[in-house]
Amino acid sequence: MAATHHDPFSYLGLHRDGDKACLRLYAPNSKKIFFGKSKKPVERQSGSDFFEWTGSSDAIGDHEKITRIDNLNQSIDFFDPYSFAVQIEDFDLYLFGEGRHWNIYRVLGAHSKVVDGVAGVLFATWAPNAERVSVTGDFNQWDGRIHPMRNLGASGVWELFIPGIQQGNLYKFEIRNRATGQVMSKIDPYASGYEYRPSTASIIAQEQAYDWGDLYWMAARESADWLHQPMSIYEVHLGSWQRDDEGGFLNYRILADRLVEYLRKTGFTHIELLPITEHPFDDSWGYQCTGYFAPTSRLGSPDDFRYFVDTLHQAGIGVILDWVPAHFPKDAHALAHFDGSALYEHEDPRKGEHPDWGTLIYNFGRNEVSNFLLSSALFWLEEFHLDGLRVDAVASMIYLDYSRENQNWVPNIHGGNENLEAIAFLRQLNSVTHSEYPGTMVIAEESTAWPQVTRPVNLGGLGFSMKWNMGWMHDTLNYMQRDPVYRHYHHNQLTFGLLYLFTENFVLSFSHDEVVHGKGSMINKMPGDDWQRYANLRLLYTYMYTYPGKKLVFMGSEFAQTSEWNHHKQLDWNLLEYAPHFTMQNLVSDLNHLYTAESALHRFDFEPQGFEWIECNDSDQSVLSYLRRSENELIIVLLNFTPIPRSGYRVGVPQAGTYQEILNSDSSYYNGSNMGNHQFINSEEKSWMGRPCSLMLTLPPLAGLILKYVAK
């Protein structure tokens, strides 16, 4: 009655002793209780809400239907949860304790199940320091006394099969800490659905029954050579890409149909979603996640999100999800101090708290915690057919002293600042995902010079598929924000990146982080008058799309949104009525289609044979020239980072013949000054820049030229 019993199954339910049996129930708000076809009465125990029947073992079956007459004289039929045996296999518990149960989300959480012919829901959660754990919900008046769970010993797992519970019911776990007696109401960490914020209850979701139509995409992905294929990523926050007429969120299904049309037009090959894992606070953009196995209910149901992925796949567009294993919020209803102890996090704040973000850090050294995260990663790849994960804030995971003052961090066992447990977790994550889901990618946001981030685990690397090239992004934006008159002093900011470019598999990213918190939008980073700002941005995008590496552009940047990103409202789509913006969109679209179509621009994104400087030292004129090549194609790129047109600019080329100007960012089609060259340019037999022949060109102001070798 005090709801402190550690082993409710030892008292409640059906107990047999030879030829005698005892059925004991706890049923508040009940007048009478009967069981069986003959309606045998179960007597109330004096002064309590316990009901008990004793009699012959032959007079009662293992799972009798019980009828309860409540205080409103309503008749309610149910089966006793405490008459069912343990439903979780010892092998599942063993693997979970070892941290090697890849699909533990199918065991823990809430799952519809039929046991001995009786339908219900099996609830299970991990809370090793609890004295008592109960399932509470809208089916038991949120009363923690009614459905206390069975403890499965040293595993720390609690489980209970409750017959008659239906999909759509709300529930939580009520946990009593054994040391303090504190009673907490917690969400299910493994739930596949949650209430719409600000409500926080978990939802018994419908079991997966979606009829996928992307079988061709999934089969082709397994054997795809993604290292040598084009990959241009459109980074999107679904809650603010577009909204409805009243400013509310759109459903995943509507977003899918609209995004497919838009991505086909603009030529992006992939979409990367800011976290859609459930989160309580809109302003976190999803990066402070509480539901690691549930798409946010802001935008629809799990099947709605399956439709989203399926629709994009059928249109030939890959889907990547931002995934956040580095930290989690302190919300009392979620993972923080889940069973009253520091369970998922470290107890010591020097290891367990992020000073910058006010969040908690996972204890990667605990097998069950690393298994929770690993299972989450595999869940999104398995259940939603995602093509990859982008792992947020990897640097904060691998360094114990990340953003910490001296003496405010704890060295590892060797005295170093490397988080050995987090490193082991990341290696396991990459090994397992690449093994279990060939063709999928795991991309690191890693901002330091940690070696071999994208090299195989068996060679000592972390095993990621790719990492964001943060050094290139910072150097390039720093250079582009300078007045062109000073750029020749900083020419090395454009060339330095080639010294390390092929040490990792890099993604060139202009992400959401660069257009918030006072950093200015991409267009407003550019110096000069209006004409120069748009010309500079066109030049920057031409540079990015011709530079080795996969590409990423944050939504709105492709049409030069003038304001910073505001997650509370949709993008400023009205700007596309104006020439500077729809022509910028035209340029990005053409660059995407060109990057995809021309193998020289993507075939060797990660290998040095695909890139060669023609001239990297022309700092006096702030001009770069280089070539990109594949086995059969040759592309020449020239970039003029000043507003001064360069007439009669001679550039050396490796092959004699005809070159076609296939893109000029100064074209009037892109709202430029339309200065350039004839469509076809013949080489001259004059060696230049160490090349056997050369081209005489006009370089437009603040513009890039892309030339393709077409004939001898």
N, C-alpha and C positions, 0 to 999 in steps of 0.2 A: 504493500500500500504506500510505502514511502518512496517507491521507485528507486531503490538502491540495490536491488538483488543482482548479483553478478551472473547468476545462472538460472534464468526464469524457467528453462525447460525442465529443471529438476523438480519444479513445483507445479507448473501449469501443464495442461494437456492430459493425454490419456496415459495412464500408467498401469501396467499389468504385473501381478504378482501371483504366479501360479494360476489357479482357477478364479481369482478375484481381480477386479479392475476398478480403477478410480479415474473419473473425469473431473478435472478442476478447471474452472474458467474465471476470468476476471472481467466483469461486464458492468461498468458504471451506467447509470441511467436506464437500468433494466428492471422491469417488474417481475417477469417470469421467464424461465428458459426451459425448453424441452429438446429432446433429441430423438432421432429415428422416426420411422413410419408410425410407430405406436405412440409417439409423443411422450416418451418417458420424462418425467420432471427432473430437473436438476435443481437441487435445493439451495437457497441462499444461506450462507453462513452468517450466523447472528452478528449484527452490528457491522457488516461489511458489504462490499460489492463482489465478494467471492461467491461462486456457485459451485456445488459439488454433488456428484452422483457416485455412489459405490454399489457394486453388485457383481454378478457373475461375468467372467470374461466372455462367455458365450452370448451374453445379452447385448454386446456392443461391438460394432465393427471398428476398424482402424480409423476410418474417415466418415463418421456419421454426419448427416446434415443436421444442423442445430437451428432451432427457431428461437428468436429472442423477441419478447414483447416489451417495447420500450415504454417510457413514462407517458408517451402520447398515445399509447395503445396501438401503435403500429407494429405489425409483424414483420420481422426481418430474418431471412434465412442466410446462414453462413456455414463455412467449414472452419474447424478449429485450427489455427496456424501451428499450435503446439503439439499436433498429432502427426507432424511430418518429420521425416528424418533429415539429416544434414544433406544439402544439395550441392555443395562444392567439393570437388575431388581433392584428395590430399596432394596429388601431383600438381594441380593448379597452385595450391598454397606453397608447395616446395619451390616451384619456378618463380613465383612472385617474391618469395624470400631471398632467392638467389639473384633477383633483378633480371631474369631472363624470360619472362612471360610476355611475348610480343603483343598478345591480344588480351591482356588482362581486363581491358574495357568490356569484354564479353562476359566476364565473370563478376567483377565488382560493378556497383551501380544498381540499376533497377531494370529487370528484364522479364518480359512476359514469358510464362512457362506453364506447361501442363505436367502436374505431378500426380501419379497414381490416378489419372483420369480426371483430375480436378484442375481447372484453370485458375491462374493467379499471377502474381508478380513476385519474383525472387529479389529481395533487397540484400545488398552486401556492401560493407564499407570497412576501411582500415583505420582502426583507432586503438592502438595497443595500450595506451595509458588510461583508457576509460574504465570506470567502475561499472557503468551501464550505458548501453546505447539502445535507443528506441527509434522506431519509424513513426513519425507523426505526419498527419496530412488531413485533407478535407474529408477523408473517409473515417476518421476517428476523432474528430473535433480537436485535432492537434494536441491530443492528450498523450503524453509520454508514458503513462502508466499502462496503456492498453496493449501496445505492441513492442515490448522489450525484445531485444534480439539475442540470438545464441552466440556465445563467444567460442571461437575456434582455437583456443589455446595459444601457444607461443607465436602463432602467425600474426596475432593482433587483428585478425579479421573477424567481423561480426556478420551474421546472416539471419534472414527470416523470410520464409515463404508465406505470403499472405494471400489466401484464396479470395477470388471475387473482385480484386482490385482491377481497375480498367485503365486503358490508355486515356490520357488526358487528366487523370487525377494528379493533384498537387501533393508534394511531400517534402519533408526535410528529415534530417537525423538529429535527434535530441541526445546530447552526450553529457554524461556526468563524469567529471574528473575524479579519479580515485583519491588523489592527494588532498584536494581542496574542497571537494563537494560542489564545485561550481557546475551549474547546468547551462549548457549552450545549445542554441538551435543553429544547425549548420546545413548548408546546401550539400548535395551529393557531388563530390569532385568528379565523378564519372558520369554524371547525368548527360543525356543527349538532348535535353531541352530545359529551358528555364522560363519563368514568367517574364512578361514585358517589364522593363525597368520603370519605376523604381522598386517594384515588387521583386522578391528574390527566391521564391520557392522553386524547387526542381519540378519537372513535369515528367510523368511516365509517358515517354514518346512512343509513337507508333513504330513497330518493328519494321526494318527496312524492306520495302516491297516495291521500290521504284523500278520501272522497266527501262533500263538504260538503252540508248541508241548509239553509243559511241564505240562499239566493238571494233570497228575498223581503226579508229584512232588509237585505241589501247593496244591493239596488236602491232600496229606500225611503230608505236613508241618503244616497244621492247627492243627493237633492232635498230632504232634511229641512231645515227652518228651525230649527236647533238654538238659535239666538239667542233664539227666542221660545217654546221648548218647555221643559217642566219637566225638571230634571236634579238628581236627588238621589243622591249617590254614597255607596256603602258601601265604605270603605277596609279592605282585608283583607290580612293576612299569612297566606298559605295554609298555611304550616308550623305555625301555632299557632291557627288558627280552630277546627278540631277535629282530634283525633288518634284512632288506633285504640285498642283496648282495652289494648294493651301500651305505649301512649305513643309509638308510631311514626308516621311520616308517612303520610297518606292519599294515594292516587293521584289525579291530576287528574280522572279519570272519576267517582270516588266523590264528590269535592269538588263537581264540577259538579252532580250530581243533588241533593246535599244543599243546596247554595247556591241553586239554582233554587227549591226548595220554601220556603226561608227568606226569600229576597228577595221572592217573590210575597206571602208573608204580611206582611212588614214594609213593602212598598211602595216599596223603593228602585228607581230606574230604571237605575242603572249600578253597576258594581263597579269599584273601582280596586285593582289588585294592587301591593303592595310588590314590588320587583324580583324576578322569577323568572328573570331572566337568570343564567346559571351563575355561581356564586361559591364560593370555597373555604372561607369562614369563616361559620358560622351566625350568629355574634354581630354580623356586619355587616348583617344583615337583607336582604342582597342588594345593598346600596349600594356594596360594593366588588367590582365585577363583573370577571370574567375571560373570560366567554364571551358575547360580544355578539350571537351568532347562534344561541343554544341555550337552550331552557327547561331549568331545573335538573333533573338526573336524580334528585334527591331525591324528586320527586313523579311521575315517570314519563317516558315517551318524548315526542318531538315530536308524534306523532299523538295521544297521550293529551291533550296540551294543546290540539290542534286540536279534539278532542271537547269539551273544556271550553268553549272559546269558542263552538263551534257550538251546544252545548246551551243556553247562556245566550242566544244570539241567537234561537234558536227560541222561547224563552220571553219574548222582547221585552225583554231586558236587555242593555245595552251593556257593553263591556269596555274598560277603560283600563289601561295599564301604566306604572308608574313606570320611567323610563328615565334612565340616569346617564351623560351625556357630560362631566361636569365633572372627573372624576378617576378613577384606577384604582389598585389595590393594587400593592405592591412585590414580590409573590411572584415568586421566581426562575424559576418554571416558566412564567410568563405574559408579559405585554407589557413589563415593565420591562427596559430595556436589551436589547431583543429580539434585535438582531444584534450585541450587544456595545457598541453606541453608544446614545446617547439618541435613539431612533428615533421612538417615539410621544410621548415627553415632551420637555420642554426640558432642556438640559444644565445651565443655570444654575439652582440651587435657588431663587433669588429669583423665578423664573418657573415652575419645574418641580415644586415641592413644596408641598403644603398643610401649613402648620404645625399646624393643629388636628387633622387627621385622619390624618397620617402616610402620605399617599398622594401619587401623582404626578399632574401636570396635563398634559393633552394639549397638544401644539404645534399649535394651530388654524391657524397660518400655513403649515403644510406640507400641500400639496394632498392627498397620499395619506392623511394622518391624518384630515383633515376628510371625505374621501371614505369612509373606513372607517366613521366615525360616521354620516354621512348614509345610507350604505347599510344600516347596522344599523337605523336608524329605519324606513326603507322596507321592510326585511325583515319586521318585525313586523306592519306594516300589510298587506303583500302576502301573506305566507305563512301568517299566523295570523288574518287578517281583523279585527285589533284596530280599535277605534273611535277610539282616540286614545292619546296619550302624555302623561304628566305629566313634565316635565323638571325634574330635581332640581337644587337649588343653583345656580340661574341667577345669583344675585348674585355668587357666587364666581367665575363665569366672566367677567362683564363688567367687574369691577373688578380691576385689577392689584394694588392695595394691600389687597385683601380680607383682613381678619384679620392684617395684617402691621404690625409696628412701623416707625417711620421708618427710612429708609435700608435697609430690607430688601425693597425692591421696585424694579422697573425701570420708569421712565416709558415711555410710548409715543413715537413719533417726533415728536409735537407737544408732549411734555413733560407730558401729562396722565395720569390714572390709569385711563383707559378701555382695556380690552383690545380693540383694533380688530379683531384677527383673530377673536376669539371672537364679537364682535358680527356680523361678516360671516358667520360660520358659522351663527349662530342665524337670521339673516335668510334665508339660503339654505335652511336646514332648513324653515322655515315656508313659504317660497314654494313649494318643491318638493312638500312633503307636501300642501299645500292644492290644488296644481295637479294632482298625480298621483292623489290619493285624496280627491276632493270629499266633504264630509260628515264627514271625520275631524277630530279636534280635537288641538291641541297646547297644553298647559296649563303655565304657568310657575310654579314655586315661586320667587318673586322678592320679597325682603323689604325692598327699599329704595324710594325715591321716583323711581326711574329713569322718565323720561317715556315714554309711548306704547308700553308693553310689548305691549298688545293692539290696537295700531293697525296698519293695513296697511303693508307694507314700502315701497310706492310713495309713501306719505305721510310717510315718515321713521320709522315705527315698527319694532318688532322683529318684528311679524307674528304673535304668539301669538294663539290663540283666546281664552284666558282666563288669569287669574293668580289665585293665592290671595290673599285679602285679609288679609294678616298684621297690618296695623294695626288693623283691626276686631277680629280675634281677640284680640290682646294687650289692647286697650282694654277689650273686653267681659269677658274673664276677670279682668282686674285689678279691674274694677268689681264683678263678681259675687262675688269672694272677700272683699270688704269686708263687715263687719257692717252690716246694713241701717240701723242708727242713724246711720252716717256716710255713707251713699250720697248723701244730698242735697248733700254738699259736692263730689261728683265727677260730678254729673249730665252734665257736658259730655263725659265719656268715652263716653256713649251717643249723643250728638248730633253730635260732631265729625266722625264718619265720613261724614256726608251732604255735607260740604263737598267731598269728592273722590270720592264714590261713583260718579259716572257718567263719570269720566275714564278708566276702564278697565272691561273686562268681568270682574267679580269672582266668585270662588268663595268662599263662607263656609266655612271649614274648621276643624273640631276634629279634628286629625289625630293620628297615632301619636306625633308629637313632643311632644304635650301631656300624655301619660300615661306617661312613662318618666323615668328618671334623677332620681327624687326629686320630680318635679313633682306627683305624686299623680294618682289617677284623677279622672275628671270629677266623680263624686259627692263625692269627698273634697276637692275644691277648694271646695265650697260651705260657707258658714259656718252656725253655729247647731246646734240639737239635731237629732236624726234627722228629725223631721217637717219642720223648716225646710230641711234639706239637700236632701231629695227634692223639696220644693216649689220651692226655688230652681232645681234642675236642670230641673224641668218648665217653669218660667218661662223659663229660658235657651233651651231648645229651641223653645218657642213663639215667642220673640223671633226666633231664627235663621230659622225656617221662614216667618215673615211679613215679614222684612226683605229688601230687594232683593238678588238674587244667587243663583247656583246653590249647592247645599248639599253638604257632605261631613261624614260622621261616621265615626270609626274604630270598628272592631268592638269589641263589648263595652260601648262607651259607650251604645249604644241600650237596654241593660237595666241600666245603672248598675252595672257591675262595680266592686266595692269596691277591689280591689287594682290596682296598676299592671300594665300589660301585661308579661307574661313570655313571651318568644318560645320558651322551652324547653318550654312546656306549653300545652295547649289552654285556651280561655276557661273561666271558672267557670260553666258552663251550669247547674250545680246551683242557682245563685241564683234561677233562674226558678221554683223551687218556692215562693218567698216573694213576698208581695203587693207590697212596694215595688219589686221588680224586674220582675215580669211586668206590672205596671201601667205602669211606665216604658216597657217595650217596647210596650204598648198605645198609649201616647201618641205615641211616635215613629212607629208604624205609622199611626195616624190622621192625624198631621201630614203624613206622606208622601202618603197617599191624598188628603188635602185639598189639599195643594200641587199635586198632579198634576191633580186634578179641577177646581179653581177657577182659571180663566184669569187672574183678577185677581192671583193670588199668583205667577204666573210669566211672564205675557205680556210684561211690560216690565221684566224683571229688570235690564236694562242701560240703560234709557232713563228720563229723569226724569218723563215723563207717567204712569208707573205708580205713582208715590209722591207723597204730600203729607202734610206735618205737619198734624195738627189742633191739637195742643198739645205743644210740645217744651220748654217752659220751666217746667213744674210741678215744679221741683226740691224745693220744700217738702214735697210729698207723694210724691216719687220715682215719679211716674206719667208714662208716655209714651202718647200717642195719635196714630195716623196712619191714613191710608187707603191702600189699594192698589186699583188699578183697571185694567181692560182696556177694550176698546171697549164691552163690553156688561155688565160686572159691576162691582160696588162692594163692597169689603170694608172694615170698620172694625176696627182692632186697638187694644186697651187693655191696658197692662201695668202692674201694681202691684208695685214692687220693694221693698215693705215688708211686714212681717207684720201690718199693721194693715188690717182690712177698711174699705173706703170706701163707706159707704151714702150714697145720695143724691148720687152723683157725676154731675154734668151734663157732657155732652160734645156739642159742636156737630157737626152732620152736614150734608152738602151737599144732601140731598134729603129731602123729606117722605115719609113712608110707613112701611112695616113692615120691621123688621130682625129677622133670625133669629140667635139665638146658636147657632153651628154648632160651636164648640169652647170649652170652659172647662177649663183645665189643673188647676183645683181640684175637678173632678168626682170623686165617689166612685169612679167607674170607673177613675180614675187614682190612687186611694188618697188623694184630697184631702178637704177638709172639706165639700165639696158646697155651698159658698156661691155664689150666683150670681143669675141672673135667670130670668124666664119664658122659654120657648123663643122666643116672638115678642114684640117690643117695638115699640110704636107711637111715632113721633116726636111731639113737642109743637111747637106753633107759637110757639116762643120762641127768638129768635136767641141764639147763644152762640158765643164764640170766633171771631167773625167769620163764622159760618155762619147761614143763614136759619132753621134749626130745630135741635132738640136732642133728646137722649135722656137720661132719668134712669135711672141704673144703680147696681147694687151691684158694686163691684170686690172680688173675693175677695183674701185675703192671699197675697202672693208668688205671683201667678198672672197668667195672660194670658187675655183674652177675644177671640174672633174672631166678629164679627158680619157677616152678609151682608144686603145690601139685597134684599128679595124682592118687594115690591109697593108701589104708590102708595097 
